[in-house]
């Protein structure tokens, strides 16, 4: 063999070896996952954890194989990041890029709906539901409570498994606070960033994170809310069954951080750590495998009803608004309506036993 031919052959071997390192082949028992929405960092971070076995936070059992970029041309955070995240999932992880939601759904077992904002979600979900694919909906479910309810109604009618949650629900520090006592919390304060996006109710976009942390500790059973609003922050106080209170401090401007404080029967517990996407993504893969959602439609919609009722209270200069009333306006079925204030307090749900240690993932 001539030296030049031998050199070319060696180059081919090296390139093939590098490609094998960069793009691990799909295992026979791996679920094939499609992503809709490459305008958020979640698209790259989720794909990293699913597709890279060398990553310390790798989650086996599923692999992203195809994605549709999507995007919102009137939102700066969306339109300026699509190109970069599209290149990352394609070039780093071997994900095939296609031009529509329908193409994503064609050859996958499940879907990650990661579009940055909520306005496109209802139309996107109609296509996913029509394809019969289980789907995880990243925050926010939609840009209105009405659309969120409609999504869950259509999924229930078609018997398509769906669920949505914020990653903070599984943060080790949040779970430690939630499990600080066996009895329900008497009160909780949750604060965190709530950047305002003009196209959504003002808590839906980022306020979902501290709101879901609040509900992770308090559990379901919120009856009503009142809200005080300034340009820099909003304070939303919810009344739960059993005369318990949960307070959200939504930070619109200024210093930003997440924190929970739980007031109980025998102690006051404060959140000491945060977390990352890994525990939630484990729950997502388990959901895709079992078709059993760790967070029910009623639980999720109560959180969105809380935020919608807060928006209504703001419009009414801080008047008390019943969650049940805002849900009834959407046409939600009776089984999903929040409590009317007469039920006994309900302890938090979806709080796993055997907490991970702070900082674990």
Sine and cosine of phi, psi and omega as CSV:
sin_phi,cos_phi,sin_psi,cos_psi,sin_omega,cos_omega
0.00,0.00,0.74,-0.67,0.01,-1.00
-0.92,0.38,0.51,-0.86,-0.03,-1.00
-0.81,0.58,-0.67,0.75,-0.04,-1.00
-0.90,0.43,-0.61,0.79,0.03,-1.00
-0.93,0.37,-0.65,0.76,0.01,-1.00
-0.89,0.45,-0.62,0.78,0.02,-1.00
-0.91,0.42,-0.68,0.74,0.02,-1.00
-0.89,0.45,-0.64,0.77,0.01,-1.00
-0.89,0.45,-0.65,0.76,0.02,-1.00
-0.91,0.42,-0.62,0.78,0.03,-1.00
-0.89,0.46,-0.67,0.74,0.01,-1.00
-0.88,0.48,-0.68,0.74,0.02,-1.00
-0.89,0.46,-0.68,0.73,-0.02,-1.00
-0.91,0.42,-0.70,0.71,0.01,-1.00
-0.89,0.45,-0.63,0.78,0.04,-1.00
-0.91,0.42,-0.63,0.77,0.02,-1.00
-0.91,0.42,-0.67,0.74,0.03,-1.00
-0.90,0.43,-0.66,0.75,0.02,-1.00
-0.89,0.46,-0.61,0.79,0.02,-1.00
-0.91,0.41,-0.57,0.82,0.04,-1.00
-0.94,0.34,-0.64,0.77,-0.07,-1.00
-0.97,0.23,-0.57,0.82,-0.07,-1.00
-0.82,-0.57,1.00,-0.07,0.02,-1.00
-0.95,0.30,0.74,-0.67,-0.05,-1.00
-0.90,0.43,0.49,-0.87,0.03,-1.00
-0.92,0.40,0.83,-0.56,0.06,-1.00
-0.96,0.28,0.45,-0.89,-0.09,-1.00
-0.86,0.52,-0.57,0.82,-0.07,-1.00
-0.99,-0.11,0.08,1.00,0.05,-1.00
-0.97,0.24,0.68,-0.74,0.15,-0.99
-0.96,0.29,0.64,-0.77,0.05,-1.00
-1.00,-0.01,0.87,-0.50,-0.09,-1.00
-0.94,-0.34,0.67,-0.75,0.13,-0.99
-0.93,-0.38,0.61,-0.80,0.04,-1.00
-0.94,-0.33,0.69,-0.72,0.16,-0.99
-0.89,-0.46,0.92,-0.39,-0.02,-1.00
0.94,-0.33,0.98,-0.19,0.05,-1.00
-0.92,-0.38,0.56,0.83,0.01,-1.00
-0.94,-0.33,0.39,0.92,0.03,-1.00
-0.62,-0.78,0.50,-0.87,0.01,-1.00
-0.88,0.47,-0.37,0.93,0.02,-1.00
-0.86,0.50,-0.53,0.84,-0.02,-1.00
-0.88,0.48,-0.68,0.73,0.02,-1.00
-0.96,0.28,-0.68,0.73,-0.06,-1.00
-0.93,0.38,-0.64,0.77,0.04,-1.00
-0.92,0.40,-0.69,0.72,-0.01,-1.00
-0.90,0.44,-0.65,0.76,0.05,-1.00
-0.82,0.57,-0.73,0.68,-0.06,-1.00
-0.95,0.31,-0.47,0.88,-0.03,-1.00
-1.00,0.01,-0.58,0.82,-0.18,-0.98
-0.98,-0.18,-0.22,0.98,-0.08,-1.00
-0.92,-0.38,0.99,-0.13,-0.02,-1.00
-0.89,0.46,-0.36,0.93,0.00,-1.00
-0.98,0.19,-0.24,0.97,-0.01,-1.00
-0.95,0.32,0.70,-0.71,-0.03,-1.00
-0.88,0.47,-0.36,0.93,0.03,-1.00
-0.98,-0.21,0.36,0.93,-0.02,-1.00
-0.87,0.49,0.67,-0.75,0.03,-1.00
-0.88,-0.47,0.92,-0.39,-0.05,-1.00
-0.98,0.21,0.27,-0.96,0.12,-0.99
0.96,-0.27,-0.19,0.98,-0.01,-1.00
-0.44,-0.90,0.43,-0.90,-0.03,-1.00
-0.53,-0.85,0.71,-0.71,0.07,-1.00
-0.97,0.24,0.82,-0.57,-0.05,-1.00
-0.89,-0.47,-0.34,0.94,-0.07,-1.00
-0.48,-0.88,0.48,-0.88,-0.02,-1.00
-0.47,-0.88,0.50,-0.86,0.10,-1.00
-0.89,-0.45,0.84,-0.54,-0.11,-0.99
-0.88,0.47,-0.69,0.73,-0.04,-1.00
0.89,0.46,-0.67,-0.74,0.04,-1.00
0.92,-0.39,0.30,-0.95,-0.01,-1.00
-0.83,-0.55,0.95,-0.30,-0.10,-0.99
-0.91,0.41,-0.30,0.95,-0.01,-1.00
-0.98,-0.17,0.21,0.98,0.06,-1.00
-0.85,-0.53,0.87,-0.48,-0.10,-1.00
-0.86,0.52,-0.69,0.73,-0.05,-1.00
-0.90,0.44,-0.37,0.93,0.01,-1.00
-1.00,0.01,-0.84,0.55,-0.16,-0.99
-0.92,0.39,-0.43,0.90,-0.03,-1.00
-1.00,0.05,-0.11,0.99,-0.08,-1.00
-0.90,-0.44,-0.16,0.99,-0.06,-1.00
-0.86,0.51,-0.72,0.69,-0.08,-1.00
-0.87,0.50,-0.70,0.72,-0.04,-1.00
-0.92,0.40,-0.71,0.70,-0.01,-1.00
-0.95,0.33,-0.54,0.84,0.07,-1.00
-0.89,0.45,-0.72,0.70,0.02,-1.00
-0.89,0.46,-0.61,0.79,-0.04,-1.00
-0.91,0.42,-0.76,0.65,-0.06,-1.00
-0.95,0.32,-0.50,0.87,0.02,-1.00
-0.97,0.26,-0.77,0.64,-0.16,-0.99
-1.00,0.10,-0.57,0.82,-0.01,-1.00
-0.99,0.14,-0.57,0.82,-0.20,-0.98
-0.84,-0.55,0.10,0.99,0.11,-0.99
0.94,0.34,0.43,0.90,-0.01,-1.00
-0.99,0.16,0.74,-0.68,0.03,-1.00
-0.98,0.20,0.75,-0.67,-0.02,-1.00
-0.98,-0.18,0.77,-0.64,-0.01,-1.00
-0.82,-0.58,0.07,-1.00,-0.17,-0.99
-0.96,-0.28,0.17,0.99,-0.02,-1.00
-0.34,-0.94,0.31,-0.95,0.09,-1.00
-0.89,0.46,-0.67,0.74,-0.03,-1.00
-0.86,0.51,-0.64,0.77,0.00,-1.00
-0.92,0.40,-0.58,0.81,0.05,-1.00
-0.89,0.46,-0.69,0.72,-0.11,-0.99
-0.95,0.30,-0.31,0.95,-0.16,-0.99
-0.89,0.47,-0.71,0.71,-0.15,-0.99
-0.82,-0.58,0.61,0.79,0.02,-1.00
-0.79,-0.61,0.27,-0.96,0.04,-1.00
-1.00,-0.07,-0.40,0.92,-0.06,-1.00
-0.34,-0.94,0.26,-0.97,-0.12,-0.99
-0.77,-0.63,0.67,-0.74,0.21,-0.98
-0.97,-0.23,0.93,-0.36,0.03,-1.00
-1.00,-0.06,0.97,-0.23,-0.17,-0.99
-0.90,-0.43,0.16,0.99,-0.01,-1.00
-0.73,0.68,0.69,-0.73,-0.15,-0.99
-0.83,0.56,-0.67,0.74,-0.12,-0.99
-0.81,-0.59,0.13,-0.99,-0.25,-0.97
-1.00,-0.02,-0.26,0.97,-0.11,-0.99
-0.87,0.49,-0.64,0.77,-0.02,-1.00
-0.98,0.21,-0.13,0.99,-0.24,-0.97
-0.89,0.46,-0.68,0.73,-0.06,-1.00
-0.87,0.49,-0.73,0.68,0.00,-1.00
-0.92,0.39,-0.62,0.78,0.05,-1.00
-0.90,0.44,-0.68,0.74,-0.02,-1.00
-0.92,0.40,-0.54,0.84,0.05,-1.00
-0.85,0.52,-0.67,0.74,0.01,-1.00
-0.94,0.34,-0.65,0.76,0.00,-1.00
-0.92,0.40,-0.69,0.73,0.00,-1.00
-0.90,0.44,-0.65,0.76,0.03,-1.00
-0.88,0.48,-0.52,0.86,0.03,-1.00
-0.99,0.15,-0.18,0.98,0.05,-1.00
0.96,0.27,0.44,0.90,-0.07,-1.00
-0.99,-0.10,0.75,-0.66,0.14,-0.99
-0.85,0.53,0.60,-0.80,-0.10,-0.99
-0.60,-0.80,0.68,-0.74,0.22,-0.98
-0.99,-0.16,0.80,-0.60,0.03,-1.00
-0.98,-0.21,0.92,-0.40,0.07,-1.00
-0.93,0.38,0.27,-0.96,-0.01,-1.00
-0.93,0.38,0.51,-0.86,-0.28,0.96
-0.99,0.12,0.41,-0.91,0.01,-1.00
-0.83,0.55,-0.67,0.75,-0.02,-1.00
-0.34,-0.94,0.03,-1.00,0.00,-1.00
-1.00,-0.06,0.09,1.00,0.08,-1.00
-0.43,-0.90,0.43,-0.90,0.07,-1.00
-0.89,0.46,-0.61,0.79,0.00,-1.00
-0.86,0.50,-0.72,0.70,0.02,-1.00
-0.91,0.42,-0.62,0.78,0.01,-1.00
-0.88,0.47,-0.70,0.71,0.03,-1.00
-0.89,0.45,-0.67,0.74,-0.02,-1.00
-0.89,0.45,-0.63,0.78,0.05,-1.00
-0.86,0.50,-0.75,0.66,-0.02,-1.00
-0.92,0.39,-0.58,0.81,0.03,-1.00
-0.90,0.44,-0.71,0.70,-0.01,-1.00
-0.91,0.41,-0.63,0.78,0.03,-1.00
-0.91,0.42,-0.65,0.76,0.01,-1.00
-0.91,0.42,-0.67,0.74,0.02,-1.00
-0.88,0.47,-0.66,0.75,-0.02,-1.00
-1.00,0.10,-0.08,1.00,-0.04,-1.00
0.84,0.54,0.68,0.74,0.06,-1.00
-0.98,-0.19,0.84,-0.54,-0.01,-1.00
-0.92,0.39,0.77,-0.64,0.04,-1.00
-0.65,-0.76,0.45,-0.89,0.23,-0.97
-0.34,-0.94,0.33,-0.94,0.02,-1.00
-0.58,-0.81,0.52,-0.86,0.04,-1.00
-0.21,-0.98,0.33,-0.94,0.17,-0.98
-1.00,0.00,0.53,-0.85,0.02,-1.00
-0.87,0.49,-0.40,0.92,-0.05,-1.00
-0.91,0.42,-0.37,0.93,0.02,-1.00
-0.84,0.54,-0.48,0.88,-0.05,-1.00
-0.93,-0.38,0.23,0.97,0.09,-1.00
-0.90,0.45,0.71,-0.70,0.03,-1.00
-0.81,0.59,-0.66,0.75,-0.02,-1.00
-0.92,0.40,-0.57,0.82,0.04,-1.00
-0.94,0.35,-0.68,0.73,-0.01,-1.00
-0.91,0.41,-0.59,0.81,0.06,-1.00
-0.88,0.47,-0.67,0.75,0.03,-1.00
-0.93,0.38,-0.68,0.74,-0.01,-1.00
-0.88,0.48,-0.57,0.82,-0.05,-1.00
-0.99,-0.16,0.26,0.97,-0.06,-1.00
-0.88,0.47,-0.53,0.85,0.06,-1.00
-0.65,-0.76,0.36,-0.93,0.04,-1.00
-0.97,0.24,-0.47,0.88,-0.02,-1.00
-0.99,0.11,0.43,-0.90,0.02,-1.00
-0.86,0.51,0.54,-0.84,0.05,-1.00
-0.89,0.46,0.64,-0.77,0.10,-1.00
-0.97,0.26,-0.54,0.84,0.02,-1.00
-0.28,-0.96,0.42,-0.91,0.01,-1.00
-0.60,-0.80,0.63,-0.78,0.19,-0.98
-0.91,-0.42,0.79,-0.61,0.05,-1.00
-0.80,-0.60,0.81,-0.59,0.07,-1.00
-0.80,-0.60,0.43,-0.90,0.00,-1.00
0.03,-1.00,0.15,-0.99,-0.02,-1.00
-0.87,0.49,0.59,-0.81,0.06,-1.00
-0.55,-0.83,0.92,0.39,0.01,-1.00
-0.87,0.48,0.67,-0.74,-0.08,-1.00
-1.00,0.03,0.79,-0.61,0.12,-0.99
-0.94,-0.35,0.83,-0.56,-0.15,-0.99
-0.85,0.53,-0.43,0.90,-0.12,-0.99
-1.00,0.04,0.01,1.00,-0.07,-1.00
-0.79,-0.62,0.37,-0.93,0.31,-0.95
-0.79,0.62,0.65,-0.76,-0.31,-0.95
-0.94,0.35,-0.14,0.99,0.09,-1.00
-0.98,-0.18,-0.22,0.98,-0.15,-0.99
-0.92,0.40,-0.58,0.81,-0.20,-0.98
-0.96,0.27,-0.92,0.40,0.04,-1.00
-0.96,-0.28,-0.38,0.93,0.00,-1.00
-0.90,0.43,-0.25,0.97,0.04,-1.00
-0.86,0.51,-0.53,0.85,-0.08,-1.00
-0.93,0.38,-0.84,0.54,0.04,-1.00
-0.92,0.39,-0.43,0.90,0.05,-1.00
-0.93,0.36,-0.69,0.72,0.01,-1.00
-0.93,0.37,-0.56,0.83,0.10,-0.99
-0.87,0.49,-0.67,0.75,0.04,-1.00
-0.85,0.52,-0.73,0.68,-0.03,-1.00
-0.95,0.30,-0.48,0.88,0.06,-1.00
-0.88,0.48,-0.59,0.80,-0.01,-1.00
-1.00,0.06,-0.69,0.73,-0.06,-1.00
-0.97,0.24,-0.47,0.88,-0.14,-0.99
0.98,0.20,-0.02,-1.00,0.02,-1.00
-0.98,0.18,0.13,-0.99,0.00,-1.00
0.91,-0.41,0.29,0.96,0.06,-1.00
-0.97,0.26,0.74,-0.67,-0.09,-1.00
-0.98,-0.20,-0.70,0.72,-0.11,-0.99
-0.43,-0.90,0.27,-0.96,0.05,-1.00
-0.68,-0.74,0.43,-0.90,0.24,-0.97
-0.77,-0.64,0.48,-0.87,-0.12,-0.99
-0.69,-0.73,0.64,-0.76,0.17,-0.99
-0.88,-0.48,0.75,-0.66,-0.15,-0.99
-0.78,-0.62,0.71,-0.71,0.22,-0.98
-0.79,-0.62,0.04,-1.00,-0.01,-1.00
-0.92,0.39,-0.46,0.89,-0.09,-1.00
-0.99,-0.11,-0.41,0.91,0.01,-1.00
-0.34,-0.94,0.31,-0.95,0.11,-0.99
-0.79,-0.62,0.65,-0.76,0.08,-1.00
-0.91,-0.42,0.88,-0.48,-0.04,-1.00
-0.90,-0.44,0.89,-0.46,0.00,-1.00
-0.96,-0.29,0.87,-0.49,0.02,-1.00
-0.99,-0.17,0.63,-0.78,0.10,-1.00
-0.98,-0.22,0.86,-0.51,0.02,-1.00
-0.99,-0.14,0.30,-0.95,0.12,-0.99
-0.86,0.51,0.49,-0.87,-0.04,-1.00
0.98,0.18,0.32,0.95,0.02,-1.00
0.84,0.54,0.65,0.76,0.09,-1.00
-0.97,-0.23,0.46,-0.89,-0.04,-1.00
-0.80,-0.60,0.63,-0.77,0.10,-0.99
-0.80,-0.60,0.80,-0.60,-0.09,-1.00
-0.89,-0.46,0.81,-0.58,0.10,-1.00
-0.98,-0.22,0.80,-0.60,0.15,-0.99
-0.94,-0.33,0.97,-0.24,-0.05,-1.00
-1.00,-0.05,0.90,-0.44,-0.08,-1.00
-1.00,-0.02,0.94,-0.34,-0.02,-1.00
-1.00,0.04,-0.54,0.84,-0.03,-1.00
-0.63,-0.78,0.23,-0.97,0.08,-1.00
1.00,0.10,-0.38,-0.93,-0.04,-1.00
-0.88,0.47,0.64,-0.77,-0.07,-1.00
-0.81,-0.58,0.75,-0.66,0.09,-1.00
-0.28,-0.96,0.29,-0.96,0.05,-1.00
-0.95,-0.31,0.60,-0.80,0.04,-1.00
-0.28,-0.96,0.56,-0.83,0.10,-1.00
-0.82,-0.57,0.64,-0.77,0.16,-0.99
-0.77,-0.63,0.80,-0.60,-0.06,-1.00
-0.92,-0.39,0.79,-0.61,0.02,-1.00
-0.97,-0.26,0.88,-0.48,-0.11,-0.99
-0.85,-0.52,-0.26,-0.96,-0.02,-1.00
-0.96,0.29,-0.63,0.78,-0.11,-0.99
-0.83,-0.56,-0.17,0.99,-0.04,-1.00
-0.42,-0.91,0.29,-0.96,0.14,-0.99
-0.93,-0.36,0.85,-0.52,-0.06,-1.00
-0.94,-0.35,0.70,-0.71,0.03,-1.00
-0.88,-0.47,0.60,-0.80,0.04,-1.00
-0.92,0.39,0.75,-0.66,-0.06,-1.00
-0.92,-0.40,-0.21,0.98,-0.02,-1.00
-0.49,-0.87,0.26,-0.96,0.06,-1.00
-0.94,-0.34,-0.80,-0.61,-0.04,-1.00
0.11,-0.99,-0.34,-0.94,0.03,-1.00
-0.61,-0.79,-0.28,-0.96,-0.08,-1.00
-0.98,0.19,-0.25,0.97,-0.21,-0.98
-0.87,0.49,-0.76,0.65,0.01,-1.00
-0.87,0.50,-0.64,0.77,0.03,-1.00
-0.91,0.42,-0.65,0.76,-0.03,-1.00
-0.92,0.40,-0.53,0.85,0.12,-0.99
-0.88,0.48,-0.67,0.74,0.03,-1.00
-0.91,0.42,-0.58,0.81,0.02,-1.00
-0.90,0.43,-0.73,0.68,0.01,-1.00
-0.89,0.46,-0.67,0.74,0.05,-1.00
-0.87,0.49,-0.66,0.75,0.04,-1.00
-0.88,0.47,-0.70,0.71,0.02,-1.00
-0.88,0.47,-0.55,0.83,-0.01,-1.00
-0.97,0.23,-0.63,0.78,-0.12,-0.99
-0.98,-0.20,-0.32,0.95,-0.09,-1.00
0.91,0.41,0.30,0.95,0.03,-1.00
-0.94,-0.33,0.92,-0.39,-0.05,-1.00
-0.96,0.27,0.71,-0.71,0.05,-1.00
-0.97,0.26,-0.26,0.97,0.03,-1.00
-0.76,-0.65,0.83,-0.56,-0.11,-0.99
-0.98,0.19,0.31,-0.95,0.10,-0.99
-0.82,0.57,-0.68,0.74,-0.03,-1.00
-0.89,0.45,-0.67,0.74,0.02,-1.00
-0.87,0.49,-0.75,0.67,-0.04,-1.00
-0.91,0.42,-0.70,0.71,-0.05,-1.00
-0.93,0.36,-0.45,0.89,0.10,-1.00
-0.91,0.42,-0.59,0.81,0.05,-1.00
-0.90,0.43,-0.69,0.72,0.01,-1.00
-0.94,0.33,-0.53,0.85,0.09,-1.00
-0.91,0.41,-0.60,0.80,0.08,-1.00
-0.86,0.51,-0.72,0.69,-0.03,-1.00
-0.94,0.33,-0.61,0.79,0.05,-1.00
-0.92,0.39,-0.65,0.76,0.05,-1.00
-0.90,0.43,-0.57,0.82,0.08,-1.00
-0.90,0.44,-0.63,0.77,0.06,-1.00
-0.90,0.45,-0.66,0.75,0.02,-1.00
-0.92,0.40,-0.64,0.77,0.04,-1.00
-0.89,0.46,-0.63,0.78,0.06,-1.00
-0.88,0.48,-0.69,0.72,0.01,-1.00
-0.90,0.44,-0.46,0.89,-0.04,-1.00
-0.98,-0.22,0.43,0.90,0.08,-1.00
0.85,0.53,0.65,0.76,0.11,-0.99
1.00,0.03,0.23,0.97,0.03,-1.00
-0.93,0.37,0.45,-0.89,0.05,-1.00
-0.94,0.33,0.71,-0.70,-0.01,-1.00
-0.81,-0.59,0.73,-0.68,0.01,-1.00
-0.99,0.10,0.75,-0.66,0.04,-1.00
-0.88,0.47,-0.62,0.79,-0.01,-1.00
-0.86,0.51,-0.62,0.79,-0.03,-1.00
-0.91,0.41,-0.69,0.72,-0.02,-1.00
-0.93,0.36,-0.50,0.86,0.05,-1.00
-0.95,0.31,-0.65,0.76,0.02,-1.00
-0.86,0.51,-0.61,0.79,0.01,-1.00
-0.88,0.48,-0.43,0.90,-0.03,-1.00
-1.00,0.09,-0.14,0.99,-0.07,-1.00
0.99,0.15,0.37,0.93,0.00,-1.00
-0.91,0.42,0.61,-0.79,0.05,-1.00
-0.91,0.41,0.40,-0.92,-0.06,-1.00
-0.82,0.57,-0.61,0.79,-0.06,-1.00
-0.89,0.45,-0.36,0.93,-0.03,-1.00
-0.98,-0.18,-0.07,1.00,-0.07,-1.00
-0.94,0.33,0.63,-0.78,0.05,-1.00
-0.90,0.45,0.25,-0.97,0.00,-1.00
-0.88,0.48,0.43,-0.90,0.02,-1.00
-1.00,-0.09,0.10,1.00,0.02,-1.00
0.99,-0.13,-0.06,1.00,-0.05,-1.00
-0.99,-0.17,-0.23,0.97,-0.05,-1.00
-0.98,0.18,0.32,-0.95,0.06,-1.00
-0.96,0.27,0.41,-0.91,0.00,-1.00
-0.88,0.47,0.61,-0.79,-0.03,-1.00
-0.92,-0.39,0.76,-0.65,0.00,-1.00
-0.93,0.36,0.31,-0.95,-0.01,-1.00
-0.84,0.54,0.57,-0.82,0.09,-1.00
-0.94,-0.33,0.24,-0.97,0.05,-1.00
0.86,0.51,0.53,0.85,0.10,-0.99
-0.94,-0.33,0.98,-0.21,-0.12,-0.99
-0.92,0.39,0.49,-0.87,0.11,-0.99
-0.98,0.20,0.30,-0.95,0.02,-1.00
0.92,0.39,0.93,0.37,-0.09,-1.00
-0.88,0.47,0.62,-0.78,0.18,-0.98
-0.92,0.38,0.43,-0.90,0.02,-1.00
-0.96,0.29,0.50,-0.86,0.02,-1.00
-0.79,0.61,0.72,-0.70,0.02,-1.00
1.00,0.02,-0.18,0.98,0.03,-1.00
-0.98,0.18,0.28,-0.96,-0.03,-1.00
-0.56,-0.83,0.00,0.00,0.00,0.00
